[in-house]
Amino acid sequence: MFGWLKKKDRKKTAAFELYTAMVTQARQPEFYTKIGVPDTMDARFDLILVHAFILFRRLKADDGDRDLAQHIFDVMFADLDQNMREMGVGDVGILKRIRKMSESYHGRIVAYEEGVQSGAAELAAALDRNLFADCDVSDEQLMAMVGYVHDALAKLENQTILQMQNGAVDFPEVPDVAVSDPQ
């Protein structure tokens, strides 16, 4: 009789599990130690957005689950809100920051989608502008990140939506690239 409630709860649970997997992947130390992503709050947020782009692109495909993507988006911004509260940001400050983060999210999703559609150089430029905005990154590191995005998109394309609806996602390994020495 109340099967729709169980279905809704399963979606929320899957959304939380997928968000957790996305953040866990974005926190892999190799992104910071090998690929050269700056270990700052902004870059960590940007790396989560890269993974959100990858996951949401799969979920919004023709055979995807847009409703699940929306649940993950809601979990993501609820978590960002909670983290800011824990850091002592007040209600007014949170509203402004969440609005700015939402605008950043939408801008980056568009830039990454255009980059994937247009080719490696365009995606590299979008990643350089956003993920690597506050640092000097080598061409090798930048192209390793471009390769990672393409590998992740391909890997998720081969995963079934049912797996994701059950809260499982498998991202590829972080590429093995040495961080260049600053000169």
Biotite code that builds the C-alpha atoms (Angstrom):
import biotite.structure as struc

atoms = struc.array([
    struc.Atom([0.000, 0.000, 0.000], chain_id="A", res_id=1, res_name="MET", atom_name="CA", element="C"),
    struc.Atom([2.817, 2.412, 0.821], chain_id="A", res_id=2, res_name="PHE", atom_name="CA", element="C"),
    struc.Atom([5.313, 1.153, -1.758], chain_id="A", res_id=3, res_name="GLY", atom_name="CA", element="C"),
    struc.Atom([5.877, 4.676, -3.062], chain_id="A", res_id=4, res_name="TRP", atom_name="CA", element="C"),
    struc.Atom([7.342, 5.642, 0.328], chain_id="A", res_id=5, res_name="LEU", atom_name="CA", element="C"),
    struc.Atom([9.926, 2.851, 0.150], chain_id="A", res_id=6, res_name="LYS", atom_name="CA", element="C"),
    struc.Atom([10.830, 3.850, -3.397], chain_id="A", res_id=7, res_name="LYS", atom_name="CA", element="C"),
    struc.Atom([11.325, 7.466, -2.291], chain_id="A", res_id=8, res_name="LYS", atom_name="CA", element="C"),
    struc.Atom([13.461, 6.374, 0.668], chain_id="A", res_id=9, res_name="ASP", atom_name="CA", element="C"),
    struc.Atom([15.593, 4.169, -1.606], chain_id="A", res_id=10, res_name="ARG", atom_name="CA", element="C"),
    struc.Atom([16.223, 7.130, -3.893], chain_id="A", res_id=11, res_name="LYS", atom_name="CA", element="C"),
    struc.Atom([17.265, 9.337, -0.999], chain_id="A", res_id=12, res_name="LYS", atom_name="CA", element="C"),
    struc.Atom([19.555, 6.615, 0.334], chain_id="A", res_id=13, res_name="THR", atom_name="CA", element="C"),
    struc.Atom([21.074, 6.072, -3.111], chain_id="A", res_id=14, res_name="ALA", atom_name="CA", element="C"),
    struc.Atom([21.543, 9.833, -3.527], chain_id="A", res_id=15, res_name="ALA", atom_name="CA", element="C"),
    struc.Atom([23.379, 10.060, -0.215], chain_id="A", res_id=16, res_name="PHE", atom_name="CA", element="C"),
    struc.Atom([25.575, 7.054, -1.088], chain_id="A", res_id=17, res_name="GLU", atom_name="CA", element="C"),
    struc.Atom([26.404, 8.430, -4.546], chain_id="A", res_id=18, res_name="LEU", atom_name="CA", element="C"),
    struc.Atom([27.189, 11.860, -3.122], chain_id="A", res_id=19, res_name="TYR", atom_name="CA", element="C"),
    struc.Atom([29.433, 10.246, -0.514], chain_id="A", res_id=20, res_name="THR", atom_name="CA", element="C"),
    struc.Atom([31.223, 8.253, -3.243], chain_id="A", res_id=21, res_name="ALA", atom_name="CA", element="C"),
    struc.Atom([31.635, 11.405, -5.324], chain_id="A", res_id=22, res_name="MET", atom_name="CA", element="C"),
    struc.Atom([33.159, 13.354, -2.406], chain_id="A", res_id=23, res_name="VAL", atom_name="CA", element="C"),
    struc.Atom([35.350, 10.401, -1.408], chain_id="A", res_id=24, res_name="THR", atom_name="CA", element="C"),
    struc.Atom([36.724, 10.244, -4.946], chain_id="A", res_id=25, res_name="GLN", atom_name="CA", element="C"),
    struc.Atom([37.288, 14.010, -5.032], chain_id="A", res_id=26, res_name="ALA", atom_name="CA", element="C"),
    struc.Atom([39.253, 13.701, -1.770], chain_id="A", res_id=27, res_name="ARG", atom_name="CA", element="C"),
    struc.Atom([41.732, 11.167, -3.171], chain_id="A", res_id=28, res_name="GLN", atom_name="CA", element="C"),
    struc.Atom([45.159, 12.554, -2.178], chain_id="A", res_id=29, res_name="PRO", atom_name="CA", element="C"),
    struc.Atom([46.602, 11.823, -5.638], chain_id="A", res_id=30, res_name="GLU", atom_name="CA", element="C"),
    struc.Atom([44.556, 14.638, -7.155], chain_id="A", res_id=31, res_name="PHE", atom_name="CA", element="C"),
    struc.Atom([46.457, 17.041, -4.924], chain_id="A", res_id=32, res_name="TYR", atom_name="CA", element="C"),
    struc.Atom([49.861, 15.346, -4.755], chain_id="A", res_id=33, res_name="THR", atom_name="CA", element="C"),
    struc.Atom([50.194, 14.121, -8.356], chain_id="A", res_id=34, res_name="LYS", atom_name="CA", element="C"),
    struc.Atom([47.766, 16.060, -10.552], chain_id="A", res_id=35, res_name="ILE", atom_name="CA", element="C"),
    struc.Atom([48.542, 19.348, -8.814], chain_id="A", res_id=36, res_name="GLY", atom_name="CA", element="C"),
    struc.Atom([45.054, 20.406, -7.750], chain_id="A", res_id=37, res_name="VAL", atom_name="CA", element="C"),
    struc.Atom([45.618, 23.040, -5.047], chain_id="A", res_id=38, res_name="PRO", atom_name="CA", element="C"),
    struc.Atom([44.667, 21.793, -1.591], chain_id="A", res_id=39, res_name="ASP", atom_name="CA", element="C"),
    struc.Atom([42.373, 24.727, -0.852], chain_id="A", res_id=40, res_name="THR", atom_name="CA", element="C"),
    struc.Atom([38.698, 24.973, 0.028], chain_id="A", res_id=41, res_name="MET", atom_name="CA", element="C"),
    struc.Atom([37.890, 26.429, -3.409], chain_id="A", res_id=42, res_name="ASP", atom_name="CA", element="C"),
    struc.Atom([39.797, 23.736, -5.306], chain_id="A", res_id=43, res_name="ALA", atom_name="CA", element="C"),
    struc.Atom([38.219, 20.983, -3.209], chain_id="A", res_id=44, res_name="ARG", atom_name="CA", element="C"),
    struc.Atom([34.793, 22.415, -4.062], chain_id="A", res_id=45, res_name="PHE", atom_name="CA", element="C"),
    struc.Atom([35.785, 22.579, -7.739], chain_id="A", res_id=46, res_name="ASP", atom_name="CA", element="C"),
    struc.Atom([36.957, 18.962, -7.721], chain_id="A", res_id=47, res_name="LEU", atom_name="CA", element="C"),
    struc.Atom([33.614, 17.916, -6.234], chain_id="A", res_id=48, res_name="ILE", atom_name="CA", element="C"),
    struc.Atom([31.940, 19.842, -9.074], chain_id="A", res_id=49, res_name="LEU", atom_name="CA", element="C"),
    struc.Atom([34.063, 17.991, -11.654], chain_id="A", res_id=50, res_name="VAL", atom_name="CA", element="C"),
    struc.Atom([32.810, 14.720, -10.203], chain_id="A", res_id=51, res_name="HIS", atom_name="CA", element="C"),
    struc.Atom([29.251, 16.059, -10.008], chain_id="A", res_id=52, res_name="ALA", atom_name="CA", element="C"),
    struc.Atom([29.485, 16.883, -13.723], chain_id="A", res_id=53, res_name="PHE", atom_name="CA", element="C"),
    struc.Atom([30.677, 13.349, -14.492], chain_id="A", res_id=54, res_name="ILE", atom_name="CA", element="C"),
    struc.Atom([27.977, 11.671, -12.402], chain_id="A", res_id=55, res_name="LEU", atom_name="CA", element="C"),
    struc.Atom([25.126, 13.980, -13.440], chain_id="A", res_id=56, res_name="PHE", atom_name="CA", element="C"),
    struc.Atom([26.022, 13.655, -17.119], chain_id="A", res_id=57, res_name="ARG", atom_name="CA", element="C"),
    struc.Atom([25.536, 9.892, -16.806], chain_id="A", res_id=58, res_name="ARG", atom_name="CA", element="C"),
    struc.Atom([22.322, 10.211, -14.820], chain_id="A", res_id=59, res_name="LEU", atom_name="CA", element="C"),
    struc.Atom([20.861, 12.692, -17.301], chain_id="A", res_id=60, res_name="LYS", atom_name="CA", element="C"),
    struc.Atom([21.535, 10.466, -20.323], chain_id="A", res_id=61, res_name="ALA", atom_name="CA", element="C"),
    struc.Atom([18.557, 9.034, -22.187], chain_id="A", res_id=62, res_name="ASP", atom_name="CA", element="C"),
    struc.Atom([18.616, 5.850, -20.109], chain_id="A", res_id=63, res_name="ASP", atom_name="CA", element="C"),
    struc.Atom([19.467, 7.753, -16.907], chain_id="A", res_id=64, res_name="GLY", atom_name="CA", element="C"),
    struc.Atom([17.564, 8.867, -13.838], chain_id="A", res_id=65, res_name="ASP", atom_name="CA", element="C"),
    struc.Atom([17.113, 12.638, -13.695], chain_id="A", res_id=66, res_name="ARG", atom_name="CA", element="C"),
    struc.Atom([15.166, 12.372, -10.459], chain_id="A", res_id=67, res_name="ASP", atom_name="CA", element="C"),
    struc.Atom([18.134, 10.681, -8.771], chain_id="A", res_id=68, res_name="LEU", atom_name="CA", element="C"),
    struc.Atom([20.428, 13.412, -10.125], chain_id="A", res_id=69, res_name="ALA", atom_name="CA", element="C"),
    struc.Atom([18.176, 16.026, -8.499], chain_id="A", res_id=70, res_name="GLN", atom_name="CA", element="C"),
    struc.Atom([18.263, 14.157, -5.186], chain_id="A", res_id=71, res_name="HIS", atom_name="CA", element="C"),
    struc.Atom([22.083, 14.098, -5.318], chain_id="A", res_id=72, res_name="ILE", atom_name="CA", element="C"),
    struc.Atom([22.135, 17.820, -6.111], chain_id="A", res_id=73, res_name="PHE", atom_name="CA", element="C"),
    struc.Atom([19.890, 18.460, -3.090], chain_id="A", res_id=74, res_name="ASP", atom_name="CA", element="C"),
    struc.Atom([22.127, 16.333, -0.834], chain_id="A", res_id=75, res_name="VAL", atom_name="CA", element="C"),
    struc.Atom([25.222, 18.148, -2.134], chain_id="A", res_id=76, res_name="MET", atom_name="CA", element="C"),
    struc.Atom([23.929, 21.620, -1.353], chain_id="A", res_id=77, res_name="PHE", atom_name="CA", element="C"),
    struc.Atom([22.471, 20.540, 2.001], chain_id="A", res_id=78, res_name="ALA", atom_name="CA", element="C"),
    struc.Atom([25.936, 19.223, 2.895], chain_id="A", res_id=79, res_name="ASP", atom_name="CA", element="C"),
    struc.Atom([27.604, 22.457, 1.770], chain_id="A", res_id=80, res_name="LEU", atom_name="CA", element="C"),
    struc.Atom([25.105, 24.408, 3.866], chain_id="A", res_id=81, res_name="ASP", atom_name="CA", element="C"),
    struc.Atom([25.819, 22.213, 6.913], chain_id="A", res_id=82, res_name="GLN", atom_name="CA", element="C"),
    struc.Atom([29.593, 22.531, 6.464], chain_id="A", res_id=83, res_name="ASN", atom_name="CA", element="C"),
    struc.Atom([29.366, 26.324, 6.368], chain_id="A", res_id=84, res_name="MET", atom_name="CA", element="C"),
    struc.Atom([27.239, 26.347, 9.518], chain_id="A", res_id=85, res_name="ARG", atom_name="CA", element="C"),
    struc.Atom([29.853, 24.194, 11.245], chain_id="A", res_id=86, res_name="GLU", atom_name="CA", element="C"),
    struc.Atom([32.505, 26.737, 10.205], chain_id="A", res_id=87, res_name="MET", atom_name="CA", element="C"),
    struc.Atom([30.455, 29.469, 11.903], chain_id="A", res_id=88, res_name="GLY", atom_name="CA", element="C"),
    struc.Atom([28.983, 31.195, 8.856], chain_id="A", res_id=89, res_name="VAL", atom_name="CA", element="C"),
    struc.Atom([25.684, 32.889, 9.752], chain_id="A", res_id=90, res_name="GLY", atom_name="CA", element="C"),
    struc.Atom([22.351, 32.492, 7.960], chain_id="A", res_id=91, res_name="ASP", atom_name="CA", element="C"),
    struc.Atom([22.746, 35.611, 5.807], chain_id="A", res_id=92, res_name="VAL", atom_name="CA", element="C"),
    struc.Atom([26.289, 34.651, 4.838], chain_id="A", res_id=93, res_name="GLY", atom_name="CA", element="C"),
    struc.Atom([25.213, 31.113, 4.012], chain_id="A", res_id=94, res_name="ILE", atom_name="CA", element="C"),
    struc.Atom([22.492, 32.307, 1.642], chain_id="A", res_id=95, res_name="LEU", atom_name="CA", element="C"),
    struc.Atom([24.977, 34.480, -0.246], chain_id="A", res_id=96, res_name="LYS", atom_name="CA", element="C"),
    struc.Atom([27.591, 31.738, -0.421], chain_id="A", res_id=97, res_name="ARG", atom_name="CA", element="C"),
    struc.Atom([25.127, 29.037, -1.471], chain_id="A", res_id=98, res_name="ILE", atom_name="CA", element="C"),
    struc.Atom([23.849, 31.324, -4.234], chain_id="A", res_id=99, res_name="ARG", atom_name="CA", element="C"),
    struc.Atom([27.423, 31.931, -5.405], chain_id="A", res_id=100, res_name="LYS", atom_name="CA", element="C"),
    struc.Atom([28.203, 28.192, -5.233], chain_id="A", res_id=101, res_name="MET", atom_name="CA", element="C"),
    struc.Atom([25.070, 27.393, -7.209], chain_id="A", res_id=102, res_name="SER", atom_name="CA", element="C"),
    struc.Atom([26.062, 29.887, -9.889], chain_id="A", res_id=103, res_name="GLU", atom_name="CA", element="C"),
    struc.Atom([29.568, 28.398, -9.933], chain_id="A", res_id=104, res_name="SER", atom_name="CA", element="C"),
    struc.Atom([28.121, 24.915, -10.255], chain_id="A", res_id=105, res_name="TYR", atom_name="CA", element="C"),
    struc.Atom([25.947, 25.839, -13.227], chain_id="A", res_id=106, res_name="HIS", atom_name="CA", element="C"),
    struc.Atom([28.744, 27.748, -14.965], chain_id="A", res_id=107, res_name="GLY", atom_name="CA", element="C"),
    struc.Atom([31.191, 24.900, -14.576], chain_id="A", res_id=108, res_name="ARG", atom_name="CA", element="C"),
    struc.Atom([28.717, 22.261, -15.738], chain_id="A", res_id=109, res_name="ILE", atom_name="CA", element="C"),
    struc.Atom([28.165, 24.265, -18.929], chain_id="A", res_id=110, res_name="VAL", atom_name="CA", element="C"),
    struc.Atom([31.915, 24.825, -19.421], chain_id="A", res_id=111, res_name="ALA", atom_name="CA", element="C"),
    struc.Atom([32.770, 21.156, -18.872], chain_id="A", res_id=112, res_name="TYR", atom_name="CA", element="C"),
    struc.Atom([29.977, 19.982, -21.165], chain_id="A", res_id=113, res_name="GLU", atom_name="CA", element="C"),
    struc.Atom([31.153, 22.358, -23.896], chain_id="A", res_id=114, res_name="GLU", atom_name="CA", element="C"),
    struc.Atom([34.707, 21.115, -23.310], chain_id="A", res_id=115, res_name="GLY", atom_name="CA", element="C"),
    struc.Atom([33.710, 17.469, -23.651], chain_id="A", res_id=116, res_name="VAL", atom_name="CA", element="C"),
    struc.Atom([31.730, 18.244, -26.804], chain_id="A", res_id=117, res_name="GLN", atom_name="CA", element="C"),
    struc.Atom([34.461, 20.419, -28.361], chain_id="A", res_id=118, res_name="SER", atom_name="CA", element="C"),
    struc.Atom([37.579, 18.389, -27.583], chain_id="A", res_id=119, res_name="GLY", atom_name="CA", element="C"),
    struc.Atom([40.500, 18.059, -25.216], chain_id="A", res_id=120, res_name="ALA", atom_name="CA", element="C"),
    struc.Atom([41.826, 21.601, -25.693], chain_id="A", res_id=121, res_name="ALA", atom_name="CA", element="C"),
    struc.Atom([38.484, 23.150, -24.771], chain_id="A", res_id=122, res_name="GLU", atom_name="CA", element="C"),
    struc.Atom([38.062, 20.895, -21.721], chain_id="A", res_id=123, res_name="LEU", atom_name="CA", element="C"),
    struc.Atom([41.641, 21.656, -20.677], chain_id="A", res_id=124, res_name="ALA", atom_name="CA", element="C"),
    struc.Atom([40.903, 25.380, -20.891], chain_id="A", res_id=125, res_name="ALA", atom_name="CA", element="C"),
    struc.Atom([37.761, 24.979, -18.739], chain_id="A", res_id=126, res_name="ALA", atom_name="CA", element="C"),
    struc.Atom([39.633, 22.928, -16.123], chain_id="A", res_id=127, res_name="LEU", atom_name="CA", element="C"),
    struc.Atom([42.526, 25.412, -16.142], chain_id="A", res_id=128, res_name="ASP", atom_name="CA", element="C"),
    struc.Atom([40.109, 28.325, -15.605], chain_id="A", res_id=129, res_name="ARG", atom_name="CA", element="C"),
    struc.Atom([38.230, 26.642, -12.777], chain_id="A", res_id=130, res_name="ASN", atom_name="CA", element="C"),
    struc.Atom([39.927, 23.713, -11.054], chain_id="A", res_id=131, res_name="LEU", atom_name="CA", element="C"),
    struc.Atom([43.462, 25.075, -11.474], chain_id="A", res_id=132, res_name="PHE", atom_name="CA", element="C"),
    struc.Atom([42.549, 28.781, -11.223], chain_id="A", res_id=133, res_name="ALA", atom_name="CA", element="C"),
    struc.Atom([44.865, 29.553, -8.320], chain_id="A", res_id=134, res_name="ASP", atom_name="CA", element="C"),
    struc.Atom([47.982, 27.674, -9.379], chain_id="A", res_id=135, res_name="CYS", atom_name="CA", element="C"),
    struc.Atom([50.438, 26.970, -12.142], chain_id="A", res_id=136, res_name="ASP", atom_name="CA", element="C"),
    struc.Atom([49.783, 23.532, -13.557], chain_id="A", res_id=137, res_name="VAL", atom_name="CA", element="C"),
    struc.Atom([51.958, 21.753, -16.092], chain_id="A", res_id=138, res_name="SER", atom_name="CA", element="C"),
    struc.Atom([50.541, 20.714, -19.448], chain_id="A", res_id=139, res_name="ASP", atom_name="CA", element="C"),
    struc.Atom([51.133, 17.099, -18.419], chain_id="A", res_id=140, res_name="GLU", atom_name="CA", element="C"),
    struc.Atom([49.057, 17.528, -15.249], chain_id="A", res_id=141, res_name="GLN", atom_name="CA", element="C"),
    struc.Atom([46.303, 19.378, -17.081], chain_id="A", res_id=142, res_name="LEU", atom_name="CA", element="C"),
    struc.Atom([46.103, 16.724, -19.793], chain_id="A", res_id=143, res_name="MET", atom_name="CA", element="C"),
    struc.Atom([46.134, 13.998, -17.131], chain_id="A", res_id=144, res_name="ALA", atom_name="CA", element="C"),
    struc.Atom([43.048, 15.627, -15.610], chain_id="A", res_id=145, res_name="MET", atom_name="CA", element="C"),
    struc.Atom([41.422, 15.881, -19.051], chain_id="A", res_id=146, res_name="VAL", atom_name="CA", element="C"),
    struc.Atom([42.175, 12.185, -19.569], chain_id="A", res_id=147, res_name="GLY", atom_name="CA", element="C"),
    struc.Atom([40.733, 11.385, -16.144], chain_id="A", res_id=148, res_name="TYR", atom_name="CA", element="C"),
    struc.Atom([37.465, 13.184, -16.973], chain_id="A", res_id=149, res_name="VAL", atom_name="CA", element="C"),
    struc.Atom([37.166, 11.275, -20.258], chain_id="A", res_id=150, res_name="HIS", atom_name="CA", element="C"),
    struc.Atom([38.021, 7.972, -18.540], chain_id="A", res_id=151, res_name="ASP", atom_name="CA", element="C"),
    struc.Atom([35.457, 8.642, -15.816], chain_id="A", res_id=152, res_name="ALA", atom_name="CA", element="C"),
    struc.Atom([32.752, 9.518, -18.349], chain_id="A", res_id=153, res_name="LEU", atom_name="CA", element="C"),
    struc.Atom([33.475, 6.288, -20.256], chain_id="A", res_id=154, res_name="ALA", atom_name="CA", element="C"),
    struc.Atom([33.575, 4.193, -17.093], chain_id="A", res_id=155, res_name="LYS", atom_name="CA", element="C"),
    struc.Atom([30.258, 5.560, -15.826], chain_id="A", res_id=156, res_name="LEU", atom_name="CA", element="C"),
    struc.Atom([28.697, 5.102, -19.260], chain_id="A", res_id=157, res_name="GLU", atom_name="CA", element="C"),
    struc.Atom([29.384, 1.387, -18.864], chain_id="A", res_id=158, res_name="ASN", atom_name="CA", element="C"),
    struc.Atom([27.763, 1.239, -15.437], chain_id="A", res_id=159, res_name="GLN", atom_name="CA", element="C"),
    struc.Atom([24.077, 0.500, -15.302], chain_id="A", res_id=160, res_name="THR", atom_name="CA", element="C"),
    struc.Atom([21.594, 2.989, -13.977], chain_id="A", res_id=161, res_name="ILE", atom_name="CA", element="C"),
    struc.Atom([20.303, 0.223, -11.713], chain_id="A", res_id=162, res_name="LEU", atom_name="CA", element="C"),
    struc.Atom([23.725, 0.098, -10.025], chain_id="A", res_id=163, res_name="GLN", atom_name="CA", element="C"),
    struc.Atom([23.507, 3.832, -9.406], chain_id="A", res_id=164, res_name="MET", atom_name="CA", element="C"),
    struc.Atom([19.915, 3.578, -8.216], chain_id="A", res_id=165, res_name="GLN", atom_name="CA", element="C"),
    struc.Atom([21.295, 1.127, -5.661], chain_id="A", res_id=166, res_name="ASN", atom_name="CA", element="C"),
    struc.Atom([23.889, 3.713, -4.577], chain_id="A", res_id=167, res_name="GLY", atom_name="CA", element="C"),
    struc.Atom([26.935, 2.277, -6.345], chain_id="A", res_id=168, res_name="ALA", atom_name="CA", element="C"),
    struc.Atom([29.298, 4.149, -8.647], chain_id="A", res_id=169, res_name="VAL", atom_name="CA", element="C"),
    struc.Atom([32.831, 3.283, -9.671], chain_id="A", res_id=170, res_name="ASP", atom_name="CA", element="C"),
    struc.Atom([35.189, 6.089, -10.658], chain_id="A", res_id=171, res_name="PHE", atom_name="CA", element="C"),
    struc.Atom([38.539, 5.328, -12.331], chain_id="A", res_id=172, res_name="PRO", atom_name="CA", element="C"),
    struc.Atom([41.892, 5.517, -10.594], chain_id="A", res_id=173, res_name="GLU", atom_name="CA", element="C"),
    struc.Atom([43.562, 8.928, -10.433], chain_id="A", res_id=174, res_name="VAL", atom_name="CA", element="C"),
    struc.Atom([46.245, 9.130, -13.151], chain_id="A", res_id=175, res_name="PRO", atom_name="CA", element="C"),
    struc.Atom([49.843, 8.744, -12.029], chain_id="A", res_id=176, res_name="ASP", atom_name="CA", element="C"),
    struc.Atom([51.573, 12.025, -12.894], chain_id="A", res_id=177, res_name="VAL", atom_name="CA", element="C"),
    struc.Atom([54.384, 13.666, -10.940], chain_id="A", res_id=178, res_name="ALA", atom_name="CA", element="C"),
    struc.Atom([53.837, 17.207, -9.718], chain_id="A", res_id=179, res_name="VAL", atom_name="CA", element="C"),
    struc.Atom([56.199, 19.574, -11.456], chain_id="A", res_id=180, res_name="SER", atom_name="CA", element="C"),
    struc.Atom([58.666, 21.508, -9.327], chain_id="A", res_id=181, res_name="ASP", atom_name="CA", element="C"),
    struc.Atom([57.861, 25.220, -9.084], chain_id="A", res_id=182, res_name="PRO", atom_name="CA", element="C"),
    struc.Atom([60.694, 27.244, -10.551], chain_id="A", res_id=183, res_name="GLN", atom_name="CA", element="C"),
])
